[in-house]
């Protein structure tokens, strides 16, 4: 028997699953990992953090431009990141970056790269 208790949102959940030996064996078989044979060495994949790559690209974009309006920068970052929400996250991150100065530029803020 397996009991699961918790909440989904505000709703309490109390679930009991009855499993026989065959069910447990089937579950265990599904959880087994396939181990590579010793004849085939497996090289670890280099971990690439996509967020770090995007962040570096966003900084490079503004650094090369020197100064950009908030609207123009937001459009560029959206294209770079692939979505409006990811572009906005990069824009907020740039706003709080020590190497970026944000000043009032009328209707839209001006983002300037400073070193």
N, C-alpha and C positions, 0 to 999 in steps of 0.2 A: 504494500500500500504506500502511496506517495501523497503527501498533503502539501498543498500550496496555499499560503495565506498572505494577504496583503491588501492593497487598494488599487483601483483603477480610477484615477481622478478622485472624487469624493466617495465612490462606491466601495464598500468593503468586499473582499473576495475571500472565500474559504472553499477550496476545491480539493476533493479527495479522489485520487485515481487508484483503482484496484488493478494490480498487474500480477499475472502469474509468472512462473519461472520462464516460460516461453517468451512472454512479453519483455521481461528483463534481458533475456539473451538477445532478442532482436534489437532492443535499444542499445545494448552493449556493442553489438556488431556494427551498428550505425555510427557509433562514437569512435570506433577504432580508426587510427590514422595509418595510412599506408607509409611504411618506412622504405626509403630508397635502398637498393641493394648496395653492398660494399664495393661492387665493381664499378658503379657509377658515382663518382664523387660529385657532390652538389656544392657549387660555389654559392655563398650567401649573396643575395641580391643587395645591391647598394640602395640604401634607403634614401629616397628623395622626398623631401617634405614639400609638397605642392604649395602650401601656404608661404613658406620661406622664399620659394622661387617667385611667386607672385608679388610678395612684399618687396623683394629686391628689384623686380622689374618696375614696380610702381615708383620706387625711389629714383631709379635710373631715368624714368620718363620725366619726372619733374626736374631732376638735376640737369638733364640735357636741355630742357626748355628754359630753365632759369626761373620763369614765372608763368603762371597760367591762371585763367579765371576758374572759379569753382565749377561752372557749367561745362566748360571745355575739358577740364581735368576729369570731372565725373563721367563724361562721355568716353574719354580715352580709357579710363579705368574699367568701365563697363565692357568695352571691347576687349581689353586685356584679360579681364577675369572671366568673361563669358556670360555674365548675368548682371542685372542691375543691382541685386542685393549684395553680391560679392564685390562689385565695384564700389558700392556705398561703404562697405566695411573697410576697404582699402583707403577710401577718402577720409573716413573718421580716423583711421590709424595715422594717416599723413598729417591730419590736423593736430594730433598730439605728439608728433615726432619732433625731437629737439632740433633737427636740421631743417625744419620747415617753419616759415613765418607766415601767419595768416593775417591779412589786413583787410579792412573794409574797402570794397571797390565799387560802391554804388549799389546796384541790384544784386551783385554776387561777390563773394569774398575772393580775394586774390591770394593764391598760394605761391610763395617764393621759396626757393632753395637757398639756404644760408649755410656757410661752413665756418 
